[in-house]
Amino acid sequence: MTNQRHKEAVLLAKDYGVKYAAEVYDVHPRTVRKWRQKLNKENSTFEVEDLPTGNLPIDKLIEDRIRRYNLKNDYMTQAELINVKIKVNGPIGIAHFGDPHVDDDGTNLEMLLEHSKIVNETDGMFAGNVGDVQNNWIGRIAHLYSQQSTSAKDSWRLAEYFISSVPWLYLVGGNHDAWSGSGDPLEWIMSHQGGVFNNWGVRLNLQFPNKKIVRINSRHDFKGHSMWNTAHGVSKAVQMGHRDHILTCGHTHVSGYQVLKDPATGLISHGLRIASYKIHDRYAVEKGLPDQNIFMCPVTIIDPQYDDNDPRLVTTIFDPLEAADYLTWKRKKYEKKK
């Protein structure tokens, strides 16, 4: 039963508010509300059956939230630098594909598939992608499908064919890809490929058989733009503290390249902004943007016998076919040394 003190507090709260009553009776406002609820129930002429709330008890809820945070924290901590064991001895190559946009009428699909074929036919060559596999128009811009000849269904068929065509070390989900939301089909497709997939960016710690470590930091975009330097964003990332050997990004459909050395450690970083296979872009024409597409699939040749401060550790070649010839020569040279 509600005692007299509770009744007086409830009456005081009615006239002057719960907060004032709580201060007078030196209790928490929540306590006054509970007293009021109990008093109302006692004075009621009917009583409703107590029903389960369907909610976890507060102690179980807190326990669950802590568990979920620990799961997320473990993932985020480990995803900051993902270890990848390279099982190939000697030099390797990584073909970094720019934004494919496989379903766009302005995309050079023939060139994209030709570059994929080069990767598959070259011993020791792998692939990476900086994002925007397709246009993936959704929501208020879904009407743009009417301006291209590829349907949404066929767009996903092309995307799956392309993603399944090469051995990916990494694939970054760009802004167009992220529009798919949490049920992203790209993530499901990549789960069968063995490579690393993440929206916006991935960072890999390549571990070679000879114990050499090479880090790759790829994002759909690195913040920072300059009218004088198309590689400004990625080179800024290097200068602001990203101590990685290779940094790649795309998004703006232009090409840029810078090589920078950390004076403290001697580490040489190669920063690449990679253009798109979407050669003819309605948006670029509409805005009058200049053509700065020099390369859309540069290849970084990594020779793990060299140190971080040696320019021979990473060699960047802007044409995949030339890179394939160079990598083949390097690997033959390595085999002869064995």
Secondary structure as a PSIPRED ss2 file (coil, helix, strand):
# PSIPRED VFORMAT (PSIPRED V4.0)

   1 M C   1.000  0.000  0.000
   2 T C   1.000  0.000  0.000
   3 N C   1.000  0.000  0.000
   4 Q H   0.000  1.000  0.000
   5 R H   0.000  1.000  0.000
   6 H H   0.000  1.000  0.000
   7 K H   0.000  1.000  0.000
   8 E H   0.000  1.000  0.000
   9 A H   0.000  1.000  0.000
  10 V H   0.000  1.000  0.000
  11 L H   0.000  1.000  0.000
  12 L H   0.000  1.000  0.000
  13 A H   0.000  1.000  0.000
  14 K H   0.000  1.000  0.000
  15 D H   0.000  1.000  0.000
  16 Y H   0.000  1.000  0.000
  17 G C   1.000  0.000  0.000
  18 V H   0.000  1.000  0.000
  19 K H   0.000  1.000  0.000
  20 Y H   0.000  1.000  0.000
  21 A H   0.000  1.000  0.000
  22 A H   0.000  1.000  0.000
  23 E H   0.000  1.000  0.000
  24 V H   0.000  1.000  0.000
  25 Y C   1.000  0.000  0.000
  26 D C   1.000  0.000  0.000
  27 V C   1.000  0.000  0.000
  28 H C   1.000  0.000  0.000
  29 P H   0.000  1.000  0.000
  30 R H   0.000  1.000  0.000
  31 T H   0.000  1.000  0.000
  32 V H   0.000  1.000  0.000
  33 R H   0.000  1.000  0.000
  34 K H   0.000  1.000  0.000
  35 W H   0.000  1.000  0.000
  36 R H   0.000  1.000  0.000
  37 Q H   0.000  1.000  0.000
  38 K H   0.000  1.000  0.000
  39 L H   0.000  1.000  0.000
  40 N H   0.000  1.000  0.000
  41 K H   0.000  1.000  0.000
  42 E H   0.000  1.000  0.000
  43 N H   0.000  1.000  0.000
  44 S C   1.000  0.000  0.000
  45 T C   1.000  0.000  0.000
  46 F C   1.000  0.000  0.000
  47 E C   1.000  0.000  0.000
  48 V C   1.000  0.000  0.000
  49 E C   1.000  0.000  0.000
  50 D C   1.000  0.000  0.000
  51 L C   1.000  0.000  0.000
  52 P C   1.000  0.000  0.000
  53 T C   1.000  0.000  0.000
  54 G C   1.000  0.000  0.000
  55 N C   1.000  0.000  0.000
  56 L C   1.000  0.000  0.000
  57 P C   1.000  0.000  0.000
  58 I H   0.000  1.000  0.000
  59 D H   0.000  1.000  0.000
  60 K H   0.000  1.000  0.000
  61 L H   0.000  1.000  0.000
  62 I H   0.000  1.000  0.000
  63 E H   0.000  1.000  0.000
  64 D H   0.000  1.000  0.000
  65 R H   0.000  1.000  0.000
  66 I H   0.000  1.000  0.000
  67 R H   0.000  1.000  0.000
  68 R H   0.000  1.000  0.000
  69 Y H   0.000  1.000  0.000
  70 N H   0.000  1.000  0.000
  71 L H   0.000  1.000  0.000
  72 K H   0.000  1.000  0.000
  73 N H   0.000  1.000  0.000
  74 D H   0.000  1.000  0.000
  75 Y H   0.000  1.000  0.000
  76 M H   0.000  1.000  0.000
  77 T H   0.000  1.000  0.000
  78 Q H   0.000  1.000  0.000
  79 A H   0.000  1.000  0.000
  80 E C   1.000  0.000  0.000
  81 L C   1.000  0.000  0.000
  82 I E   0.000  0.000  1.000
  83 N E   0.000  0.000  1.000
  84 V E   0.000  0.000  1.000
  85 K E   0.000  0.000  1.000
  86 I C   1.000  0.000  0.000
  87 K C   1.000  0.000  0.000
  88 V C   1.000  0.000  0.000
  89 N C   1.000  0.000  0.000
  90 G C   1.000  0.000  0.000
  91 P C   1.000  0.000  0.000
  92 I E   0.000  0.000  1.000
  93 G E   0.000  0.000  1.000
  94 I E   0.000  0.000  1.000
  95 A E   0.000  0.000  1.000
  96 H E   0.000  0.000  1.000
  97 F E   0.000  0.000  1.000
  98 G C   1.000  0.000  0.000
  99 D C   1.000  0.000  0.000
 100 P C   1.000  0.000  0.000
 101 H C   1.000  0.000  0.000
 102 V C   1.000  0.000  0.000
 103 D C   1.000  0.000  0.000
 104 D C   1.000  0.000  0.000
 105 D C   1.000  0.000  0.000
 106 G C   1.000  0.000  0.000
 107 T E   0.000  0.000  1.000
 108 N C   1.000  0.000  0.000
 109 L H   0.000  1.000  0.000
 110 E H   0.000  1.000  0.000
 111 M H   0.000  1.000  0.000
 112 L H   0.000  1.000  0.000
 113 L H   0.000  1.000  0.000
 114 E H   0.000  1.000  0.000
 115 H H   0.000  1.000  0.000
 116 S H   0.000  1.000  0.000
 117 K H   0.000  1.000  0.000
 118 I H   0.000  1.000  0.000
 119 V H   0.000  1.000  0.000
 120 N H   0.000  1.000  0.000
 121 E H   0.000  1.000  0.000
 122 T C   1.000  0.000  0.000
 123 D C   1.000  0.000  0.000
 124 G C   1.000  0.000  0.000
 125 M E   0.000  0.000  1.000
 126 F E   0.000  0.000  1.000
 127 A E   0.000  0.000  1.000
 128 G E   0.000  0.000  1.000
 129 N E   0.000  0.000  1.000
 130 V C   1.000  0.000  0.000
 131 G C   1.000  0.000  0.000
 132 D C   1.000  0.000  0.000
 133 V C   1.000  0.000  0.000
 134 Q C   1.000  0.000  0.000
 135 N C   1.000  0.000  0.000
 136 N C   1.000  0.000  0.000
 137 W C   1.000  0.000  0.000
 138 I C   1.000  0.000  0.000
 139 G H   0.000  1.000  0.000
 140 R H   0.000  1.000  0.000
 141 I H   0.000  1.000  0.000
 142 A H   0.000  1.000  0.000
 143 H H   0.000  1.000  0.000
 144 L H   0.000  1.000  0.000
 145 Y H   0.000  1.000  0.000
 146 S H   0.000  1.000  0.000
 147 Q H   0.000  1.000  0.000
 148 Q C   1.000  0.000  0.000
 149 S C   1.000  0.000  0.000
 150 T C   1.000  0.000  0.000
 151 S C   1.000  0.000  0.000
 152 A H   0.000  1.000  0.000
 153 K H   0.000  1.000  0.000
 154 D H   0.000  1.000  0.000
 155 S H   0.000  1.000  0.000
 156 W H   0.000  1.000  0.000
 157 R H   0.000  1.000  0.000
 158 L H   0.000  1.000  0.000
 159 A H   0.000  1.000  0.000
 160 E H   0.000  1.000  0.000
 161 Y H   0.000  1.000  0.000
 162 F H   0.000  1.000  0.000
 163 I H   0.000  1.000  0.000
 164 S C   1.000  0.000  0.000
 165 S C   1.000  0.000  0.000
 166 V C   1.000  0.000  0.000
 167 P C   1.000  0.000  0.000
 168 W E   0.000  0.000  1.000
 169 L E   0.000  0.000  1.000
 170 Y E   0.000  0.000  1.000
 171 L E   0.000  0.000  1.000
 172 V E   0.000  0.000  1.000
 173 G E   0.000  0.000  1.000
 174 G C   1.000  0.000  0.000
 175 N H   0.000  1.000  0.000
 176 H H   0.000  1.000  0.000
 177 D H   0.000  1.000  0.000
 178 A H   0.000  1.000  0.000
 179 W C   1.000  0.000  0.000
 180 S C   1.000  0.000  0.000
 181 G C   1.000  0.000  0.000
 182 S C   1.000  0.000  0.000
 183 G C   1.000  0.000  0.000
 184 D C   1.000  0.000  0.000
 185 P H   0.000  1.000  0.000
 186 L H   0.000  1.000  0.000
 187 E H   0.000  1.000  0.000
 188 W H   0.000  1.000  0.000
 189 I H   0.000  1.000  0.000
 190 M H   0.000  1.000  0.000
 191 S C   1.000  0.000  0.000
 192 H C   1.000  0.000  0.000
 193 Q C   1.000  0.000  0.000
 194 G C   1.000  0.000  0.000
 195 G C   1.000  0.000  0.000
 196 V E   0.000  0.000  1.000
 197 F E   0.000  0.000  1.000
 198 N E   0.000  0.000  1.000
 199 N E   0.000  0.000  1.000
 200 W C   1.000  0.000  0.000
 201 G E   0.000  0.000  1.000
 202 V E   0.000  0.000  1.000
 203 R E   0.000  0.000  1.000
 204 L E   0.000  0.000  1.000
 205 N E   0.000  0.000  1.000
 206 L E   0.000  0.000  1.000
 207 Q E   0.000  0.000  1.000
 208 F C   1.000  0.000  0.000
 209 P C   1.000  0.000  0.000
 210 N C   1.000  0.000  0.000
 211 K C   1.000  0.000  0.000
 212 K C   1.000  0.000  0.000
 213 I E   0.000  0.000  1.000
 214 V E   0.000  0.000  1.000
 215 R E   0.000  0.000  1.000
 216 I E   0.000  0.000  1.000
 217 N E   0.000  0.000  1.000
 218 S E   0.000  0.000  1.000
 219 R E   0.000  0.000  1.000
 220 H C   1.000  0.000  0.000
 221 D C   1.000  0.000  0.000
 222 F C   1.000  0.000  0.000
 223 K C   1.000  0.000  0.000
 224 G C   1.000  0.000  0.000
 225 H C   1.000  0.000  0.000
 226 S E   0.000  0.000  1.000
 227 M C   1.000  0.000  0.000
 228 W C   1.000  0.000  0.000
 229 N E   0.000  0.000  1.000
 230 T C   1.000  0.000  0.000
 231 A C   1.000  0.000  0.000
 232 H H   0.000  1.000  0.000
 233 G H   0.000  1.000  0.000
 234 V H   0.000  1.000  0.000
 235 S H   0.000  1.000  0.000
 236 K H   0.000  1.000  0.000
 237 A H   0.000  1.000  0.000
 238 V H   0.000  1.000  0.000
 239 Q H   0.000  1.000  0.000
 240 M C   1.000  0.000  0.000
 241 G C   1.000  0.000  0.000
 242 H C   1.000  0.000  0.000
 243 R C   1.000  0.000  0.000
 244 D C   1.000  0.000  0.000
 245 H C   1.000  0.000  0.000
 246 I E   0.000  0.000  1.000
 247 L E   0.000  0.000  1.000
 248 T E   0.000  0.000  1.000
 249 C E   0.000  0.000  1.000
 250 G C   1.000  0.000  0.000
 251 H C   1.000  0.000  0.000
 252 T C   1.000  0.000  0.000
 253 H C   1.000  0.000  0.000
 254 V C   1.000  0.000  0.000
 255 S C   1.000  0.000  0.000
 256 G E   0.000  0.000  1.000
 257 Y E   0.000  0.000  1.000
 258 Q E   0.000  0.000  1.000
 259 V E   0.000  0.000  1.000
 260 L E   0.000  0.000  1.000
 261 K E   0.000  0.000  1.000
 262 D C   1.000  0.000  0.000
 263 P C   1.000  0.000  0.000
 264 A C   1.000  0.000  0.000
 265 T C   1.000  0.000  0.000
 266 G C   1.000  0.000  0.000
 267 L C   1.000  0.000  0.000
 268 I E   0.000  0.000  1.000
 269 S E   0.000  0.000  1.000
 270 H E   0.000  0.000  1.000
 271 G E   0.000  0.000  1.000
 272 L E   0.000  0.000  1.000
 273 R E   0.000  0.000  1.000
 274 I C   1.000  0.000  0.000
 275 A C   1.000  0.000  0.000
 276 S C   1.000  0.000  0.000
 277 Y C   1.000  0.000  0.000
 278 K E   0.000  0.000  1.000
 279 I C   1.000  0.000  0.000
 280 H C   1.000  0.000  0.000
 281 D C   1.000  0.000  0.000
 282 R H   0.000  1.000  0.000
 283 Y H   0.000  1.000  0.000
 284 A H   0.000  1.000  0.000
 285 V H   0.000  1.000  0.000
 286 E H   0.000  1.000  0.000
 287 K H   0.000  1.000  0.000
 288 G C   1.000  0.000  0.000
 289 L C   1.000  0.000  0.000
 290 P C   1.000  0.000  0.000
 291 D C   1.000  0.000  0.000
 292 Q C   1.000  0.000  0.000
 293 N C   1.000  0.000  0.000
 294 I C   1.000  0.000  0.000
 295 F C   1.000  0.000  0.000
 296 M C   1.000  0.000  0.000
 297 C C   1.000  0.000  0.000
 298 P C   1.000  0.000  0.000
 299 V E   0.000  0.000  1.000
 300 T E   0.000  0.000  1.000
 301 I E   0.000  0.000  1.000
 302 I E   0.000  0.000  1.000
 303 D C   1.000  0.000  0.000
 304 P C   1.000  0.000  0.000
 305 Q C   1.000  0.000  0.000
 306 Y C   1.000  0.000  0.000
 307 D C   1.000  0.000  0.000
 308 D C   1.000  0.000  0.000
 309 N C   1.000  0.000  0.000
 310 D C   1.000  0.000  0.000
 311 P C   1.000  0.000  0.000
 312 R C   1.000  0.000  0.000
 313 L C   1.000  0.000  0.000
 314 V E   0.000  0.000  1.000
 315 T E   0.000  0.000  1.000
 316 T E   0.000  0.000  1.000
 317 I E   0.000  0.000  1.000
 318 F C   1.000  0.000  0.000
 319 D C   1.000  0.000  0.000
 320 P H   0.000  1.000  0.000
 321 L H   0.000  1.000  0.000
 322 E H   0.000  1.000  0.000
 323 A H   0.000  1.000  0.000
 324 A H   0.000  1.000  0.000
 325 D H   0.000  1.000  0.000
 326 Y H   0.000  1.000  0.000
 327 L H   0.000  1.000  0.000
 328 T H   0.000  1.000  0.000
 329 W H   0.000  1.000  0.000
 330 K H   0.000  1.000  0.000
 331 R H   0.000  1.000  0.000
 332 K H   0.000  1.000  0.000
 333 K H   0.000  1.000  0.000
 334 Y H   0.000  1.000  0.000
 335 E H   0.000  1.000  0.000
 336 K H   0.000  1.000  0.000
 337 K H   0.000  1.000  0.000
 338 K C   1.000  0.000  0.000
